[in-house]
Amino acid sequence: MKIGIDAQTILNPKMGDAAGLGHYTYQLIRYLLEIDQENEYILYFSHRAREKDFEKFNKPNVTIRRFPFSCYKKFLPLAYSEMLASAFFLRDKLDVLHVPGGRVPLTYKKKIVVTTYNLGVKKFPELFSKRERIIFKIKPAAFKRADAVIASSESAKNDLINNFGIGDEKIKVIHNAFDEKFFKDANIDEIQNAKNKYRINGEYILFMNTIKPLNNLTRLIEAFSKLRLILKGKKPNSNYKLVLAGKSGWMSDEIHQIAKDFGLKNEVIFPGYIDPKDLNALFAGADLFVSVPVYEEFGAPVLEAMASGIPVVCSNVSSLPEITCDAAIKVDPYDIDGIKNAILKVLDDDRLRADLKKKGLEQAKKFHWRETAEETVEVFKSVN
């Protein structure tokens, strides 16, 4: 087979550290090329990608293409831009085109596989920017047009069926994974260096993801404000911080202001984007990982925390119960006191913490990008 993959979301393939959809696309391609030498792959990158970015993809069965007109998109009518993209794919006479994220040229009529992304826009449009809402408008048609749709969780599959009218027979659930580097232990010096670098003093509770409304950080901050008062009484020598790590997304300034409004300017830390080489240490140094979004299509940071050996408190909605099973404490993301109580319960109970660590490590071992790639190849074969 000749398989094309739209890889425009990968901004730095050599580093492999692009977040979200870019990270998924990078890891998928990385493992597809490792396990599959029989099929031919054509990888389509943005015009911004550099020659040195392609070093990891230099394989005998790989051809690299750049979209030559990407830089002119803002000057082109959408329909004309779509026709150019379609023609670009058609010239390679692909057997299958894989489009992570679902931005399919609607004029392209050959075999297409789509991976879903950002399905939460449909259920919670108010939690996304106007730009994200506009971009998402073309996706439902792409899901229906595709020959197969890959969902990263059973929860996402149910959303496709119930909210988009996609037939069950077209959807394949293939779990994402995470980088196995998180199983590597960090030593005390590495942890302290990371804390110094990101100005974290004392004990801390960690969140790691984009700073945006969908991740429910306003309620988490309010829960933490109540928690600190309790901890000061129960553990007077403690100095817990809430570390909200990750790149800034839509309305991140408002979320920063919420922390100030609660009088937590010095207690809620926003270190921003974390250098990949510091991730292990930052996870390992935390007493607890907490992630309580109102919607989560998959939730790789939760698995990263489990692999790092720290206990997890997470939402009881969408995909998170599915990927954590009994290895995390789950809470209603709208229940501020419930979030506070769950965190306190874990911090207070050494036996529970040890149990969550053990179960978390075992649960994290069930997810691997190699399996994601193997199952994806089977989807390519099924539509050809």
Backbone torsions as a table, in degrees:
resi	resn	phi	psi	omega
1	MET	NA	149.6	171.8
2	LYS	-106.2	111.6	-172.8
3	ILE	-111.5	123.7	175.3
4	GLY	-101.2	140.8	177.4
5	ILE	-129.6	124.4	175.4
6	ASP	-75.4	107.7	-175.1
7	ALA	-110.0	25.0	-175.6
8	GLN	-65.9	-20.3	-178.9
9	THR	-77.4	-10.5	178.3
10	ILE	-84.3	110.8	-177.6
11	LEU	-88.3	-30.3	-179.1
12	ASN	-140.8	79.2	-175.7
13	PRO	-59.6	-30.7	-177.7
14	LYS	-66.2	-39.6	179.7
15	MET	-82.4	-32.9	179.5
16	GLY	67.2	28.4	-173.3
17	ASP	-113.1	13.5	177.0
18	ALA	-64.3	142.2	-175.2
19	ALA	-85.1	164.4	170.9
20	GLY	59.1	-125.5	-176.2
21	LEU	-61.8	-37.8	178.2
22	GLY	-62.3	-39.4	179.2
23	HIS	-66.3	-43.8	177.2
24	TYR	-57.6	-48.8	-176.8
25	THR	-63.2	-43.2	178.7
26	TYR	-60.5	-51.4	-177.1
27	GLN	-64.9	-39.9	178.9
28	LEU	-60.8	-49.5	-179.6
29	ILE	-62.4	-42.7	-179.9
30	ARG	-53.8	-46.8	-176.5
31	TYR	-83.3	-28.3	173.5
32	LEU	-59.7	-43.3	-178.5
33	LEU	-72.1	-23.0	177.7
34	GLU	-76.8	-38.3	-173.7
35	ILE	-96.1	-16.5	-170.5
36	ASP	-127.2	103.3	175.9
37	GLN	-103.5	-2.1	-176.1
38	GLU	-85.0	-41.5	-177.7
39	ASN	-86.5	156.7	177.6
40	GLU	-96.1	134.2	-179.1
41	TYR	-116.9	133.3	172.2
42	ILE	-117.2	119.2	-175.0
43	LEU	-105.5	125.5	-176.0
44	TYR	-104.9	115.8	-176.9
45	PHE	-112.1	163.0	173.6
46	SER	-65.2	155.2	176.6
47	HIS	-62.7	-18.3	-178.0
48	ARG	-75.7	-19.6	-177.0
49	ALA	-65.1	143.9	-177.4
50	ARG	-104.2	161.1	-179.4
51	GLU	-56.6	-41.4	-177.2
52	LYS	-68.4	-17.7	177.6
53	ASP	-69.9	-17.0	-173.4
54	PHE	-95.1	3.6	-172.1
55	GLU	-56.6	-40.9	-177.6
56	LYS	-71.1	-13.6	-177.2
57	PHE	-104.3	8.5	-180.0
58	ASN	-77.5	88.2	179.2
59	LYS	-124.9	155.5	-179.3
60	PRO	-59.2	-28.1	-176.5
61	ASN	-101.2	22.4	-177.0
62	VAL	-122.0	134.8	170.6
63	THR	-119.7	134.6	180.0
64	ILE	-102.3	132.4	174.2
65	ARG	-126.3	147.7	171.0
66	ARG	-112.5	142.1	172.9
67	PHE	-73.0	108.5	-173.4
68	PRO	-71.4	-19.6	-174.4
69	PHE	-105.2	7.7	-175.6
70	SER	-56.1	-39.2	-174.9
71	CYS	-72.9	-10.5	179.5
72	TYR	-100.6	1.8	-173.7
73	LYS	-55.8	-39.9	-175.0
74	LYS	-67.7	-16.9	179.4
75	PHE	-95.8	-6.5	-173.6
76	LEU	-104.0	142.4	169.8
77	PRO	-60.5	147.7	-176.2
78	LEU	-55.1	-43.9	-177.1
79	ALA	-61.8	-40.6	-179.3
80	TYR	-68.4	-41.8	177.4
81	SER	-59.6	-40.9	178.9
82	GLU	-63.7	-41.6	-179.8
83	MET	-64.7	-38.8	177.5
84	LEU	-63.2	-44.4	179.2
85	ALA	-62.6	-44.0	179.5
86	SER	-60.3	-45.2	179.4
87	ALA	-63.2	-36.5	179.8
88	PHE	-63.1	-42.8	177.7
89	PHE	-69.8	-40.7	-174.4
90	LEU	-63.6	-31.5	-175.7
91	ARG	-64.9	-22.0	-179.4
92	ASP	-89.8	-0.6	175.8
93	LYS	49.5	55.9	-177.7
94	LEU	-71.8	147.7	169.8
95	ASP	-82.3	-36.2	179.5
96	VAL	-144.1	136.1	171.8
97	LEU	-112.0	125.5	178.0
98	HIS	-105.4	124.7	-178.6
99	VAL	-120.7	94.9	173.4
100	PRO	-63.7	133.7	178.3
101	GLY	96.9	-23.6	171.7
102	GLY	88.8	16.6	177.2
103	ARG	-91.5	79.4	-174.5
104	VAL	-93.8	133.0	171.5
105	PRO	-63.5	117.2	-173.0
106	LEU	-69.0	-14.2	177.1
107	THR	-87.7	-3.7	178.1
108	TYR	-85.4	119.2	-169.3
109	LYS	-109.5	7.3	178.8
110	LYS	-90.9	-172.9	-172.7
111	LYS	-65.4	131.5	-176.9
112	ILE	-133.9	137.8	169.6
113	VAL	-118.0	132.8	-178.5
114	VAL	-119.5	138.4	169.4
115	THR	-104.4	130.8	-177.3
116	THR	-72.7	153.6	176.7
117	TYR	-160.0	138.9	177.0
118	ASN	64.2	37.9	177.9
119	LEU	-63.8	-19.7	-179.3
120	GLY	-61.2	-19.5	179.2
121	VAL	-60.1	-35.3	-178.5
122	LYS	-66.6	-40.9	-175.7
123	LYS	-86.8	-31.2	-175.5
124	PHE	-132.1	61.2	-176.6
125	PRO	-58.5	-29.4	-178.5
126	GLU	-68.3	-14.1	-179.0
127	LEU	-97.3	8.8	179.8
128	PHE	-125.0	154.5	179.7
129	SER	-70.1	161.7	177.8
130	LYS	-58.3	-40.8	179.9
131	ARG	-61.1	-44.9	179.8
132	GLU	-64.3	-37.1	178.9
133	ARG	-66.8	-38.5	179.3
134	ILE	-67.4	-46.0	179.6
135	ILE	-60.0	-37.8	-175.4
136	PHE	-68.7	-21.6	-175.2
137	LYS	-59.1	-28.5	-178.4
138	ILE	-83.7	-11.2	-172.4
139	LYS	-74.1	-42.6	179.7
140	PRO	-53.5	-40.4	177.9
141	ALA	-65.6	-35.5	178.5
142	ALA	-67.1	-40.1	178.2
143	PHE	-60.6	-41.6	-178.8
144	LYS	-72.8	-34.3	179.6
145	ARG	-71.3	-31.0	-173.9
146	ALA	-64.9	150.3	175.7
147	ASP	-80.0	-25.5	174.7
148	ALA	-150.8	144.5	178.5
149	VAL	-122.0	124.0	178.3
150	ILE	-94.6	124.6	175.2
151	ALA	-110.5	141.4	-174.6
152	SER	-82.3	-4.4	179.8
153	SER	-159.3	161.6	174.6
154	GLU	-63.0	-34.7	177.6
155	SER	-60.3	-45.0	178.6
156	ALA	-64.7	-38.0	177.4
157	LYS	-60.2	-45.8	179.1
158	ASN	-61.1	-36.6	177.4
159	ASP	-65.5	-39.2	178.8
160	LEU	-62.9	-40.3	-179.3
161	ILE	-71.4	-47.9	-171.7
162	ASN	-82.1	-32.7	-174.5
163	ASN	-105.2	-17.0	-177.1
164	PHE	-122.6	-6.2	178.2
165	GLY	68.6	27.6	178.5
166	ILE	-85.0	134.5	-177.9
167	GLY	-68.1	142.0	-179.8
168	ASP	-54.0	-39.1	-174.7
169	GLU	-66.5	-20.5	-178.1
170	LYS	-87.1	-18.0	-171.8
171	ILE	-96.6	133.5	174.4
172	LYS	-120.2	123.1	176.7
173	VAL	-84.8	118.4	175.7
174	ILE	-130.7	111.1	-178.7
175	HIS	-64.3	142.6	167.1
176	ASN	-71.7	-175.0	179.2
177	ALA	-145.7	-154.8	-179.9
178	PHE	-152.8	166.3	-178.7
179	ASP	-72.4	128.9	-177.4
180	GLU	-68.3	-6.4	177.4
181	LYS	-60.2	-20.7	-178.4
182	PHE	-71.6	-14.3	174.6
183	PHE	-76.0	-13.6	-178.5
184	LYS	-78.5	128.5	-179.6
185	ASP	-72.5	143.4	173.0
186	ALA	-101.9	141.4	180.0
187	ASN	-87.0	173.6	-175.4
188	ILE	-60.0	-41.5	-179.2
189	ASP	-64.4	-41.4	179.1
190	GLU	-63.3	-41.0	179.1
191	ILE	-64.3	-46.0	-178.8
192	GLN	-65.2	-38.2	178.1
193	ASN	-63.0	-40.1	178.8
194	ALA	-66.6	-42.3	178.9
195	LYS	-62.5	-42.2	178.3
196	ASN	-62.7	-44.0	-177.0
197	LYS	-61.0	-40.1	-176.1
198	TYR	-102.5	14.4	172.0
199	ARG	57.7	51.3	178.0
200	ILE	-110.5	118.3	178.1
201	ASN	-109.7	136.4	176.3
202	GLY	79.9	-164.0	-178.8
203	GLU	-74.9	155.5	179.1
204	TYR	-150.1	150.5	173.1
205	ILE	-103.5	132.3	-169.9
206	LEU	-111.9	135.8	164.9
207	PHE	-120.1	139.9	-179.8
208	MET	-139.0	106.7	176.8
209	ASN	178.3	-176.0	179.6
210	THR	-68.8	140.0	177.9
211	ILE	-82.4	98.3	-176.5
212	LYS	-155.7	162.0	-174.7
213	PRO	-59.2	-36.0	-177.0
214	LEU	-57.1	-28.0	-177.6
215	ASN	-84.0	4.6	166.5
216	ASN	63.4	34.7	-173.4
217	LEU	-73.2	-25.7	177.3
218	THR	-61.3	-46.5	178.6
219	ARG	-68.1	-36.7	178.5
220	LEU	-63.5	-41.9	178.1
221	ILE	-62.8	-43.1	179.0
222	GLU	-64.1	-41.4	177.2
223	ALA	-60.7	-40.2	179.9
224	PHE	-66.9	-36.0	179.5
225	SER	-62.1	-38.3	176.8
226	LYS	-72.1	-38.1	-178.7
227	LEU	-63.2	-40.4	-177.7
228	ARG	-60.2	-37.9	179.4
229	LEU	-63.8	-39.3	179.1
230	ILE	-69.5	-43.8	-177.9
231	LEU	-63.6	-34.5	179.2
232	LYS	-63.5	-31.6	177.5
233	GLY	-80.5	-39.6	-176.3
234	LYS	-82.1	-35.7	-177.0
235	LYS	-132.8	76.5	-172.9
236	PRO	-61.0	-21.8	179.7
237	ASN	-89.6	-2.6	-179.3
238	SER	-80.9	158.7	179.2
239	ASN	-144.1	58.6	-172.5
240	TYR	-65.4	138.0	172.5
241	LYS	-115.0	153.4	169.9
242	LEU	-105.3	115.0	-177.3
243	VAL	-101.6	111.8	178.9
244	LEU	-103.1	91.2	-173.1
245	ALA	-97.5	143.1	177.7
246	GLY	140.9	164.9	-178.5
247	LYS	-68.6	156.9	179.9
248	SER	-77.9	130.6	175.6
249	GLY	-112.9	-161.9	-179.6
250	TRP	-60.0	132.8	178.4
251	MET	64.7	24.7	179.0
252	SER	-65.3	-32.5	178.8
253	ASP	-62.8	-38.6	178.9
254	GLU	-65.7	-35.1	179.1
255	ILE	-69.6	-39.2	173.7
256	HIS	-58.4	-41.9	-176.9
257	GLN	-67.1	-34.2	178.3
258	ILE	-57.8	-44.3	178.9
259	ALA	-60.0	-40.6	178.7
260	LYS	-66.7	-39.7	-179.2
261	ASP	-62.3	-30.5	177.8
262	PHE	-86.0	5.3	-179.6
263	GLY	71.7	29.4	-174.6
264	LEU	-116.7	28.7	-177.5
265	LYS	-54.0	-38.1	-177.6
266	ASN	-96.5	-7.1	-177.4
267	GLU	-102.2	-24.3	174.9
268	VAL	-104.0	115.8	-173.6
269	ILE	-102.4	130.5	175.7
270	PHE	-114.3	86.5	-176.3
271	PRO	-77.0	-7.7	-179.2
272	GLY	79.0	-158.7	179.9
273	TYR	-62.1	133.9	-177.8
274	ILE	-99.7	127.4	176.0
275	ASP	-56.5	130.1	-177.6
276	PRO	-51.7	-32.2	-178.2
277	LYS	-72.5	-12.5	179.4
278	ASP	-99.6	-6.3	-172.8
279	LEU	-62.1	-46.7	-179.5
280	ASN	-55.2	-47.7	-176.5
281	ALA	-67.4	-39.1	-178.6
282	LEU	-67.0	-41.1	175.3
283	PHE	-64.2	-48.9	-174.2
284	ALA	-62.6	-29.2	-177.6
285	GLY	-80.6	-11.8	-176.6
286	ALA	-78.9	147.5	173.7
287	ASP	-81.3	-22.2	-174.4
288	LEU	-162.5	146.0	172.1
289	PHE	-111.0	134.2	-179.6
290	VAL	-130.9	133.7	178.5
291	SER	-146.1	109.5	-174.8
292	VAL	-125.3	54.3	178.8
293	PRO	-67.4	159.3	175.5
294	VAL	-82.6	-14.7	176.6
295	TYR	-154.2	137.9	178.6
296	GLU	-148.3	118.1	-177.7
297	GLU	-71.7	-35.0	175.6
298	PHE	-139.7	-69.2	175.6
299	GLY	101.3	51.2	-179.6
300	ALA	-59.0	-37.2	179.9
301	PRO	-57.8	-31.0	177.1
302	VAL	-64.1	-41.9	177.6
303	LEU	-68.1	-36.8	177.2
304	GLU	-61.3	-40.6	177.9
305	ALA	-64.7	-44.4	179.2
306	MET	-61.0	-43.8	179.0
307	ALA	-64.1	-28.0	179.2
308	SER	-80.3	-4.8	175.9
309	GLY	80.8	27.9	175.7
310	ILE	-116.2	145.9	-178.9
311	PRO	-67.9	154.7	-173.6
312	VAL	-126.6	135.4	165.8
313	VAL	-114.2	127.7	-177.0
314	CYS	-143.8	172.2	179.7
315	SER	-67.3	156.2	176.9
316	ASN	-102.0	25.6	-177.2
317	VAL	-119.4	166.1	178.1
318	SER	46.5	-127.8	-169.5
319	SER	-81.8	-15.9	-169.2
320	LEU	-64.3	-41.3	174.3
321	PRO	-60.2	-34.5	-179.1
322	GLU	-65.6	-43.0	-175.2
323	ILE	-88.3	-18.4	-179.4
324	THR	-98.6	-22.4	-176.1
325	CYS	51.0	-123.6	-178.3
326	ASP	-100.3	19.7	-174.6
327	ALA	-97.0	11.0	178.4
328	ALA	-147.6	157.5	171.1
329	ILE	-87.2	123.9	-175.5
330	LYS	-108.7	141.1	-174.9
331	VAL	-135.9	158.2	172.3
332	ASP	-70.9	118.9	-175.8
333	PRO	-65.5	-15.0	179.5
334	TYR	-91.9	-7.2	-175.8
335	ASP	-98.3	97.1	-175.8
336	ILE	-63.0	-44.5	178.2
337	ASP	-66.9	-33.7	176.6
338	GLY	-63.8	-40.1	176.6
339	ILE	-63.4	-47.3	179.0
340	LYS	-58.0	-47.3	-176.5
341	ASN	-66.4	-36.9	179.3
342	ALA	-65.7	-43.2	178.5
343	ILE	-62.9	-46.1	-179.5
344	LEU	-61.6	-40.7	180.0
345	LYS	-58.9	-43.7	-179.3
346	VAL	-70.1	-42.3	-179.6
347	LEU	-65.7	-28.6	-175.4
348	ASP	-85.2	-20.7	-167.6
349	ASP	-117.5	100.4	-178.1
350	ASP	-62.3	-38.1	-179.6
351	ARG	-65.7	-42.0	177.8
352	LEU	-63.8	-41.9	179.0
353	ARG	-59.2	-45.9	-179.9
354	ALA	-62.8	-39.6	179.8
355	ASP	-66.3	-41.9	179.2
356	LEU	-66.4	-38.5	177.7
357	LYS	-61.2	-47.3	-178.8
358	LYS	-62.4	-49.5	-179.3
359	LYS	-65.4	-36.9	179.7
360	GLY	-62.9	-44.0	178.8
361	LEU	-61.0	-42.9	-180.0
362	GLU	-66.7	-40.4	179.9
363	GLN	-66.6	-40.5	-178.7
364	ALA	-63.0	-30.6	-179.0
365	LYS	-66.9	-12.1	-178.5
366	LYS	-81.5	-7.3	-174.8
367	PHE	-116.9	126.4	179.9
368	HIS	-148.3	138.3	-180.0
369	TRP	-62.8	-28.5	178.1
370	ARG	-60.0	-44.6	178.7
371	GLU	-65.9	-37.9	176.0
372	THR	-58.3	-45.5	-179.4
373	ALA	-66.2	-43.3	-179.7
374	GLU	-60.5	-43.8	-179.5
375	GLU	-70.1	-32.0	178.4
376	THR	-68.1	-39.1	176.4
377	VAL	-59.2	-39.6	178.8
378	GLU	-63.2	-35.7	175.7
379	VAL	-65.2	-43.3	177.2
380	PHE	-56.4	-45.2	-178.8
381	LYS	-64.0	-36.4	-174.5
382	SER	-68.4	-25.5	-178.0
383	VAL	-98.2	-10.0	-175.3
384	ASN	-78.1	NA	NA
